[in-house]
Amino acid sequence: MSTPRELVPVSLPNERGLDNEIPEGAVVEALPVVIDSENFTPRLLALLSNSLVWRESRALRARFGLGTNDWRVIAALAVGPGMSASEISEYIGMNKAIVSKSVNILTDGGLIVQAEVPGRARPLYLTEAGADMHDQMLPISMRGQEVILDGLSQSDIDRLNELLRSLLSRARDLQMGDTIDPALEETEGV
């Protein structure tokens, strides 16, 4: 059980040099137990991913009017023609609603087509225009990889990819509920 913190209204200057009253009840000091942000692997991975996605998305939107989510759907269909939207969602690790939105954008743009088959899982395919778009977008995506891997030896790259695949496998186990966090079990019902 935690002890109550002393809540004291204080004034701190903001970036513009103005004094703002801190709201009553605000905690104004860093907490004693926090994440070491420079060594917290999930944060570092998220920052790296966000940086790459931001760069890629900006370039793709400027050049093609499509974003990273659209590119990921195109890239998935380049690897696996005939995947359904659900299969794409699983393959790229993206929410089904986001994949569905991209599928609609790409279908409307003539870049992919859906096969009309009985049932709900409709196979999706790139059109010729979609295949051309893939080939034009690919260098932008590959450039991000080149930038982050520059200066690493091939053995370092191989080891990095091996570690990332292992981390991804563990993260998927957590996502599937295969691993229960003992710390969460202890706090349930408190």
NORTA-V738816 format. One record per backbone hydrogen bond with DSSP energy under -1.0 kcal/mol. CO is the residue of the C=O (numbers start at 1). NH is the residue of the N-H. If there is no record, write none. Layout:
co={CO,CO}
nh={NH,NH}
This chain:
co={10,12,14,18,20,23,35,36,40,41,42,43,44,45,46,47,48,49,50,51,52,53,54,55,56,57,58,59,60,61,67,68,69,70,71,72,73,74,75,76,80,83,84,85,86,87,88,89,95,96,97,98,99,100,101,102,103,104,105,106,106,107,111,113,115,120,123,124,125,127,128,129,130,131,132,133,134,137,137,138,139,141,142,143,144,145,146,149,153,154,155,156,157,158,159,160,161,162,163,164,165,166,167,168,169,170,171,172,173,174,181,182,183,187}
nh={22,20,17,14,12,26,37,39,44,45,46,47,48,49,50,51,52,53,54,55,56,57,58,59,60,61,62,63,64,65,71,72,73,74,75,76,77,78,79,80,83,124,88,89,90,91,92,94,99,100,101,102,103,104,105,106,107,108,109,111,112,110,127,125,117,122,115,82,113,131,132,133,134,135,136,137,138,140,141,142,143,145,146,147,148,149,150,152,157,158,159,160,161,162,163,164,165,166,167,168,169,170,171,172,173,174,175,176,178,177,185,186,187,190}
